């Protein structure tokens, strides 16, 4: 199991991350995280603010449970709205290069987009009669490139990119794969309708109707706040219990969605002579009361809410299967040999052949190639022409070389010619070493290194003795218990819990050695582990607007100050810095967490000293 690969799902409103491992043949969650995004970062799969998204991803990984995610390999999905998916039928006898050309030609007939803006991926399906079936998927090149660029800037490697519908279906219980299925992913803004059979994706469409439109309609017609409307949609939904008016509003908003799905099903079944056997609901609206019955009755099919391939009782707290279904599928796919992957040699060729172009931020290309500046030609005007006429080309070249040498001699004469008897005084940054054996010999000048504003050193920090590795510091665990309260009427229980965890993490990491101290120790801004000791109210008791009280225990690393000083003091002597205020010294040190080695259980930390503060 490639447990060093992170499944990461980036949507418009949040990012989810999961790392899986296999134990006794079953998948288990090793680490997970969720991070909310503000509306100005990602919109409909397109990255609007690269720097904010990079910071969000850093926060996502640092705030993971039970501890920071250290892996540098990621597996991603592309939003279905940015992917074209078709099954192409070709003569059975076409093979090799002719097959590739035939696939491309057929795809160009069916996909309404310029192919220099797309990156394709194909999967050969079993033949049907005298026809060869090929699943053809094409993602928008700019979207793929932007995702690659983000993780490249973060020093991470993307190892796979698939359509979102493929990874979402992979996140479901395997027993659902046995039937011809229509999967409806009903999100906040859109609904993705995808047909699957035992060989994978058959067809997919994107419908611009989602839960947000339903919620706003309830709020407008009942003249209530958005959060209250959202709660009504979840708790009352499509059941007439106690509030038939809410049910009728929801039905009115979902009817256009049902009509569009009916047309999609009729077209597919008539064209392919295949019968859909079940409807699988995922996404936020799938959890609405009565959703499965409503879609089942209106589509005349069995409809169920999708369950993940990991049983609920084996999922960690706060890993809601609805929210994490796609990222669970991504982490699962990272353990498989992929039939469909946008990360191909074809993609790399397209990226390397792209010409650099200007945008609002620095180069948007994942493959960055800076254009070389043209060399400026020096033109001395009439003088050059006159000299050429006088001396001819060869004489002109000789004259120019001699002239340049003469100018260089004038500039560097003090270094080229021997010093005069009246030598200049010794520079302040030089020291004199006497030669005791022969005082008549000239004195040796030993330069001291120029003092920079800051210097950095790499250290290895661990909680068990290391075999004498250079710059190793033995640390101790430091437990910090923090209790905080949070409230936001616009947040669900899960969202408020994630928000609270993020804020507590940020405070802990920013206030170590300031608010949170241990006498004689430096506390490193590295969370080794974190656990929730208590949380009220429970998810069943929570109502939007309630105050959430969280008590968390953070395990940090603390290193003895005297050990740090013993290692760093000789390094400062290299710059002639011998006497300094030790209290200022520790206030002048900053730390950067660089990585973690799970095998040896050591952290790589960069210590940066601001020498100008000493």
C-alpha positions in Angstrom: 0.0 0.0 0.0 1.4 3.4 -1.0 0.6 5.0 2.3 2.9 7.9 1.5 0.5 9.3 -1.1 -2.1 11.8 -0.1 -5.6 12.0 -1.7 -6.5 15.7 -1.9 -9.9 17.0 -3.1 -10.0 20.7 -3.9 -13.5 22.1 -4.3 -14.7 25.7 -4.4 -15.5 25.8 -0.6 -13.0 23.4 1.0 -10.1 21.0 0.7 -10.0 17.5 2.1 -7.0 15.2 2.5 -6.8 11.5 3.4 -3.9 9.1 3.8 -4.8 5.4 3.8 -3.0 2.3 4.9 -3.9 -1.4 4.5 -3.9 -3.6 7.6 -4.9 -7.3 7.3 -6.2 -6.6 3.8 -8.5 -3.7 4.9 -8.1 0.0 4.4 -7.7 2.2 7.5 -7.4 6.0 7.7 -3.9 7.0 8.7 -4.5 10.7 8.7 -7.2 13.1 7.6 -7.8 16.9 7.4 -10.3 19.4 6.1 -9.8 23.1 5.5 -12.5 25.7 4.6 -11.8 28.0 1.6 -13.0 31.6 1.3 -15.0 32.3 -1.9 -12.2 34.2 -3.6 -9.7 31.3 -3.9 -11.3 28.7 -6.2 -14.4 29.1 -8.4 -15.9 26.2 -10.5 -12.6 24.4 -10.3 -10.5 27.4 -11.5 -7.8 28.8 -9.2 -8.4 32.5 -8.6 -5.7 33.1 -6.0 -2.6 30.9 -6.1 -0.9 32.3 -3.0 -4.0 31.9 -0.8 -4.5 28.3 -2.0 -0.9 27.4 -1.3 -1.3 28.7 2.3 -4.5 26.8 2.6 -2.9 23.5 1.5 0.0 24.1 4.0 -2.7 24.6 6.8 -4.5 21.5 5.6 -1.4 19.3 6.0 -0.2 20.9 9.3 -3.6 20.7 10.9 -4.2 17.0 10.0 -5.3 14.5 12.6 -3.8 12.7 14.5 -0.7 14.7 13.4 0.8 16.6 10.5 0.8 14.9 7.1 4.5 14.7 5.9 4.2 13.0 2.5 5.2 14.9 -0.6 3.2 12.9 -3.1 -0.4 13.7 -3.9 -3.2 12.2 -6.0 -5.8 14.7 -7.4 -9.1 14.9 -9.2 -10.3 17.4 -11.8 -13.9 18.8 -11.3 -16.3 17.2 -13.7 -17.3 20.6 -15.1 -13.8 20.8 -16.6 -13.8 17.3 -18.1 -15.4 16.0 -21.3 -16.2 12.2 -21.2 -17.4 10.1 -24.1 -17.4 6.4 -25.1 -16.2 6.2 -28.7 -17.1 3.3 -31.0 -14.6 2.3 -33.8 -14.2 -0.6 -36.1 -12.8 -3.6 -34.2 -9.8 -4.3 -36.5 -8.1 -0.8 -36.0 -4.9 -1.2 -34.0 -1.7 0.6 -33.0 -1.0 4.1 -34.5 -4.1 3.9 -36.6 -6.2 3.4 -33.5 -4.7 6.5 -31.8 -5.4 8.6 -34.9 -9.0 7.2 -35.2 -9.7 8.0 -31.5 -8.5 11.5 -31.9 -10.5 12.1 -35.1 -13.7 10.7 -33.6 -13.2 12.7 -30.4 -12.8 15.9 -32.3 -16.2 15.3 -34.0 -17.9 14.9 -30.6 -16.2 17.3 -28.2 -16.9 21.1 -28.7 -13.5 22.4 -27.6 -10.2 23.2 -29.2 -7.9 20.2 -28.7 -4.8 22.3 -28.1 -6.6 23.4 -24.8 -7.3 19.8 -23.7 -5.3 16.9 -22.3 -6.8 13.5 -23.1 -6.8 10.2 -21.4 -8.1 6.9 -22.9 -9.2 3.5 -21.7 -9.8 0.6 -24.1 -13.1 -1.2 -23.1 -14.2 -4.7 -24.1 -15.4 -5.0 -27.7 -19.2 -5.1 -28.4 -19.8 -7.3 -31.5 -17.8 -5.8 -34.4 -17.2 -2.5 -32.5 -14.2 -1.5 -30.4 -15.2 0.7 -27.4 -12.9 3.4 -26.1 -13.5 5.6 -23.1 -12.2 9.0 -24.0 -11.8 11.7 -21.3 -10.3 15.2 -21.9 -9.5 17.7 -19.1 -8.9 21.4 -19.6 -5.2 21.8 -19.9 -5.1 25.1 -18.0 -6.8 23.6 -15.0 -4.5 20.6 -14.9 -1.5 22.9 -15.4 -2.6 25.2 -12.6 -2.9 22.3 -10.1 0.5 21.0 -11.1 2.0 24.4 -10.6 0.5 24.8 -7.1 2.0 21.5 -5.8 5.3 22.1 -7.7 5.7 25.4 -5.8 5.0 23.6 -2.6 7.8 21.1 -3.3 5.3 18.2 -3.8 4.9 15.7 -6.6 1.6 14.9 -8.3 1.4 11.2 -9.1 -2.1 10.9 -10.5 -5.0 13.0 -11.8 -8.4 11.6 -12.6 -11.9 12.9 -13.3 -13.8 13.6 -10.1 -16.6 11.2 -10.9 -14.1 8.3 -11.2 -12.6 9.0 -7.8 -16.0 9.5 -6.2 -17.3 6.2 -7.5 -14.1 4.6 -6.2 -14.9 5.9 -2.8 -18.2 3.9 -2.6 -18.7 0.4 -1.3 -17.5 -2.2 -3.9 -20.9 -4.0 -3.9 -22.4 -1.0 -5.7 -20.2 -1.6 -8.7 -22.0 -4.8 -9.7 -25.0 -3.0 -11.2 -25.4 -0.5 -14.1 -25.7 2.7 -12.0 -26.5 6.3 -12.3 -24.4 8.3 -9.7 -25.8 11.7 -8.8 -23.3 13.9 -7.0 -25.5 16.8 -5.9 -23.3 19.6 -4.7 -23.9 23.1 -3.5 -23.9 24.6 -7.0 -24.0 21.8 -9.6 -25.1 18.2 -10.0 -22.9 15.7 -11.8 -24.8 12.8 -13.3 -22.5 9.8 -14.3 -23.4 6.4 -15.6 -21.2 3.5 -14.6 -21.0 -0.2 -15.4 -18.6 -2.9 -14.4 -15.9 -1.4 -16.7 -16.2 2.1 -15.2 -17.5 5.4 -16.6 -19.9 5.3 -19.6 -21.2 8.8 -19.8 -21.3 12.0 -17.7 -23.0 15.4 -17.7 -22.9 18.5 -15.5 -26.2 20.2 -14.6 -26.2 23.7 -13.1 -28.6 22.9 -10.3 -27.5 22.3 -6.7 -28.3 22.6 -3.0 -27.5 26.2 -2.7 -30.3 27.2 -5.2 -32.8 25.1 -3.1 -31.7 26.7 0.2 -32.0 30.2 -1.2 -35.5 29.5 -2.5 -36.6 28.3 1.0 -35.1 31.4 2.6 -36.7 33.8 0.1 -40.2 32.3 0.1 -40.4 31.7 3.9 -38.6 35.0 4.6 -36.1 33.3 7.0 -32.3 33.5 7.3 -30.2 31.3 5.0 -28.8 29.2 7.9 -32.4 28.5 9.1 -33.4 27.6 5.6 -30.5 25.2 5.3 -31.5 23.5 8.6 -35.1 23.1 7.3 -33.8 21.5 4.1 -31.8 19.0 6.1 -34.2 18.1 8.9 -37.6 18.4 7.0 -36.5 17.9 3.4 -38.9 16.0 1.2 -41.1 14.7 4.0 -44.4 16.3 4.8 -43.9 15.9 8.6 -44.9 19.1 10.2 -44.0 21.5 7.3 -45.6 20.7 3.9 -44.7 24.2 2.6 -40.9 23.5 2.9 -41.4 20.2 1.1 -43.3 21.8 -1.8 -40.6 24.5 -2.2 -37.9 21.9 -2.4 -39.9 19.8 -4.9 -40.4 22.8 -7.1 -36.7 23.5 -7.2 -35.7 19.9 -7.9 -38.2 19.3 -10.6 -36.0 20.9 -13.4 -33.1 18.7 -12.2 -35.3 15.6 -12.4 -36.4 16.5 -15.9 -32.9 17.0 -17.1 -31.8 13.6 -15.6 -34.8 11.9 -17.3 -33.7 13.2 -20.7 -30.1 12.1 -20.0 -31.2 8.6 -19.0 -33.6 8.3 -22.0 -30.8 9.3 -24.5 -28.3 7.0 -23.0 -30.5 3.9 -22.8 -31.9 4.4 -26.3 -28.5 5.0 -27.8 -26.7 2.2 -26.1 -29.6 -0.3 -25.6 -28.6 -0.6 -21.9 -30.8 -0.4 -18.9 -29.9 1.6 -15.8 -30.6 -0.5 -12.6 -30.0 1.9 -9.7 -29.4 5.5 -8.7 -26.7 6.3 -6.1 -26.9 9.6 -4.4 -23.8 11.4 -3.0 -23.0 15.0 -2.2 -24.5 17.3 0.4 -28.1 17.1 -0.8 -28.0 13.3 -0.6 -28.3 13.6 3.2 -31.6 15.5 2.9 -34.5 13.6 4.4 -36.5 11.8 1.8 -34.0 12.4 -1.0 -33.5 8.7 -2.0 -37.3 8.1 -2.1 -37.9 11.3 -4.1 -35.4 10.5 -6.8 -36.3 6.8 -6.9 -40.0 7.6 -7.3 -39.5 10.2 -10.0 -36.9 8.2 -12.0 -38.7 4.9 -11.5 -35.5 3.3 -10.2 -34.2 2.0 -7.0 -32.3 4.9 -5.3 -29.9 4.7 -2.4 -27.5 7.0 -0.5 -24.0 6.0 -1.3 -21.9 4.3 1.5 -18.1 4.5 1.6 -15.9 1.4 1.2 -14.8 1.8 4.8 -17.5 1.1 7.3 -18.8 4.1 9.3 -17.7 2.6 12.6 -14.1 2.3 11.3 -13.9 6.0 10.2 -12.4 8.5 12.6 -14.6 11.1 14.3 -15.5 14.0 12.0 -14.8 12.1 8.8 -18.2 12.5 7.3 -18.6 10.0 4.5 -20.6 12.5 2.4 -17.9 15.1 2.6 -14.9 12.8 2.3 -16.3 10.3 -0.3 -14.2 11.7 -3.2 -11.0 12.0 -1.3 -11.4 8.5 0.1 -11.7 7.3 -3.5 -8.6 9.3 -4.4 -6.5 7.7 -1.6 -7.8 4.3 -2.7 -7.0 4.8 -6.3 -3.4 5.7 -5.4 -3.0 2.0 -4.5 -4.1 0.8 -7.9 -2.7 0.7 -11.4 -4.8 3.3 -13.2 -6.6 2.7 -16.4 -7.4 6.4 -16.8 -4.9 9.1 -15.8 -4.4 12.7 -17.2 -0.8 12.7 -15.9 0.8 11.2 -19.1 3.8 11.8 -21.3 1.4 13.7 -23.6 0.6 16.2 -20.9 4.3 16.8 -20.2 5.0 17.3 -23.9 2.1 19.9 -24.1 3.4 21.7 -21.0 7.0 21.8 -22.2 5.9 23.2 -25.6 3.8 26.0 -24.2 5.1 29.4 -24.7 5.6 31.6 -21.6 2.8 34.1 -21.2 2.2 36.9 -18.8 -0.4 36.7 -16.0 -1.3 38.6 -12.8 1.1 36.4 -10.8 4.5 34.9 -11.6 4.7 32.3 -14.3 1.6 30.2 -14.3 3.3 27.3 -16.1 4.1 24.2 -14.2 7.1 23.7 -16.5 8.9 27.0 -16.1 11.3 28.2 -18.8 12.5 31.7 -18.5 13.2 33.4 -21.9 16.8 34.5 -22.2 17.3 38.2 -22.5 18.8 39.2 -25.9 22.4 40.5 -25.7 22.6 44.2 -26.4 24.9 45.2 -29.2 27.2 48.1 -28.3 27.4 50.6 -31.0 29.9 53.5 -30.8 28.3 55.1 -33.8 30.6 57.1 -36.2 33.7 56.4 -34.2 33.3 52.6 -34.8 32.9 53.1 -38.5 35.8 55.5 -38.7 38.2 53.1 -36.9 37.1 50.3 -39.2 37.9 52.4 -42.2 41.4 53.4 -40.8 42.6 50.0 -39.5 40.6 47.4 -41.5 38.8 44.6 -39.8 41.9 42.6 -38.4 43.8 45.7 -37.2 40.6 47.0 -35.6 40.2 43.8 -33.6 43.8 44.0 -32.4 43.5 47.6 -31.4 40.3 46.9 -29.5 41.9 44.0 -27.5 44.9 46.2 -26.6 42.6 49.0 -25.5 40.6 46.7 -23.2 43.7 45.2 -21.6 45.0 48.7 -20.9 41.8 49.7 -19.2 41.8 46.5 -17.1 45.4 47.3 -16.0 44.4 50.7 -14.8 41.4 49.3 -12.9 43.3 46.4 -11.2 46.8 47.8 -10.9 46.7 47.5 -7.1 46.2 43.8 -7.3 48.5 43.1 -10.2 51.5 45.3 -9.3 53.5 44.5 -6.0 52.6 46.7 -3.0 54.7 49.7 -2.1 56.8 49.9 1.0 54.2 52.1 2.6 51.6 49.4 2.9 48.0 50.3 3.7 46.7 49.6 7.2 45.1 46.3 8.0 41.3 46.2 7.4 39.0 46.1 10.4 37.8 42.6 9.3 41.3 41.1 9.3 43.4 39.7 12.2 47.2 39.4 12.4 48.9 36.1 13.2 52.6 36.4 14.3 55.1 33.9 13.1 57.2 33.0 16.2 59.9 31.1 14.4 61.1 34.0 12.3 59.9 37.5 13.2 61.5 38.9 10.1 59.1 37.2 7.8 56.1 39.1 6.6 52.9 38.8 8.7 50.1 36.5 7.5 46.7 38.2 7.0 43.8 35.9 8.1 40.4 37.2 7.0 37.3 36.8 9.3 34.1 35.8 7.5 31.9 38.8 6.7 29.0 39.0 9.2 25.6 38.4 7.5 22.3 39.6 8.8 21.2 36.1 9.5 22.5 32.5 9.3 20.6 29.2 9.1 21.6 25.7 10.2 19.9 22.3 9.8 19.3 20.2 12.8 17.9 16.7 13.5 15.6 16.6 16.5 14.3 13.3 18.0 12.9 11.9 21.2 15.3 9.0 21.5 19.2 9.0 21.3 20.5 9.1 17.8 23.8 7.4 16.8 25.9 10.5 17.1 24.5 12.1 14.0 25.9 15.6 13.4 23.7 18.5 14.7 21.4 16.0 16.6 19.4 17.4 19.5 17.6 15.1 22.0 14.1 16.5 22.7 11.4 15.9 25.2 7.6 15.8 24.7 5.8 18.9 26.0 2.0 18.5 26.5 -0.2 21.5 26.2 -3.9 21.4 27.1 -6.0 24.2 25.6 -9.7 24.9 26.0 -11.5 27.3 23.6 -15.1 28.2 22.7 -16.4 29.0 19.2 -19.7 30.0 17.7 -20.9 30.7 14.2 -24.6 30.6 13.1 -23.5 30.0 9.5 -21.6 26.9 10.1 -22.6 23.2 10.5 -21.2 21.1 13.3 -18.5 19.6 11.1 -17.5 22.9 9.6 -17.3 24.6 13.0 -15.2 21.8 14.4 -12.8 22.0 11.5 -12.6 25.8 11.8 -12.0 25.6 15.6 -9.2 23.0 15.1 -7.6 25.3 12.6 -7.7 28.3 14.9 -6.4 26.5 17.9 -3.5 25.1 15.8 -2.7 28.5 14.5 -2.6 29.9 18.1 -0.4 27.1 19.4 2.1 27.4 16.6 2.3 31.2 16.8 2.5 31.5 20.6 5.1 28.8 21.5 7.9 30.4 23.6 5.8 33.5 24.0 2.5 32.5 25.7 3.4 28.8 26.1 6.8 28.3 27.7 8.9 25.7 29.5 11.7 26.9 31.8 15.1 26.1 30.2 13.6 24.8 27.0 12.8 26.0 23.5 9.5 24.7 22.3 9.5 23.9 18.6 6.5 24.8 16.4 6.0 21.1 15.5 2.8 19.3 16.6 3.8 15.7 17.2 0.3 14.7 18.1 -3.1 16.2 19.1 -6.2 14.6 20.7 -9.6 16.0 21.7 -10.2 15.5 25.4 -13.7 16.8 25.4 -16.2 18.4 23.0 -19.6 19.9 23.7 -22.3 19.9 22.4 -22.4 16.5 20.6 -23.2 16.4 16.9 -26.8 15.2 17.8 -27.3 18.1 20.2 -25.8 20.9 18.0 -27.9 23.6 16.5 -26.4 26.4 14.3 -25.4 29.3 16.5 -24.6 27.1 19.6 -21.3 27.7 21.4 -18.9 24.8 20.8 -16.4 24.2 23.7 -13.3 22.2 22.7 -10.6 20.9 25.0 -7.5 19.6 23.1 -4.2 18.2 24.1 -1.2 19.1 21.9 2.0 17.2 22.1 5.0 19.4 21.1 8.7 19.0 21.1 10.9 20.8 23.6 14.7 21.0 23.3 17.1 22.1 26.1 18.4 25.7 25.5 21.9 24.7 26.7 22.2 22.0 24.1 21.1 24.4 21.3 23.6 27.0 22.6 26.4 24.4 22.7 26.0 23.6 19.0 25.4 27.1 17.7 28.0 29.1 19.7 31.0 27.7 17.8 29.3 28.5 14.6 28.9 32.1 15.6 32.7 32.3 16.4 33.3 31.8 12.7 32.0 35.4 12.3 33.9 36.8 15.3 30.8 36.8 17.5 31.9 35.8 20.9 30.2 37.9 23.6 26.4 38.3 23.3 23.3 38.5 25.5 22.0 34.9 25.8 18.4 36.2 26.5 18.5 38.1 23.2 20.1 35.1 21.5 17.1 32.9 22.1 14.7 35.7 21.1 16.6 35.9 17.8 16.1 32.3 16.8 13.4 31.2 14.4 12.5 27.7 13.4 11.3 26.1 10.2 9.9 22.6 10.2 11.2 20.8 7.1 10.2 17.2 7.3 9.7 14.1 9.4 11.3 10.6 9.0 8.7 8.1 10.3 11.3 5.3 10.4 13.8 7.0 12.7 11.2 9.2 14.3 13.2 12.4 13.8 12.3 15.9 12.6 14.4 18.0 10.3 14.3 21.6 11.6 16.1 24.7 10.3 17.3 27.1 13.0 17.7 30.7 11.7 19.6 33.2 13.8 19.0 36.9 13.3 22.6 38.1 14.0 21.6 41.7 13.6 19.5 41.3 16.8 22.3 40.0 19.0 
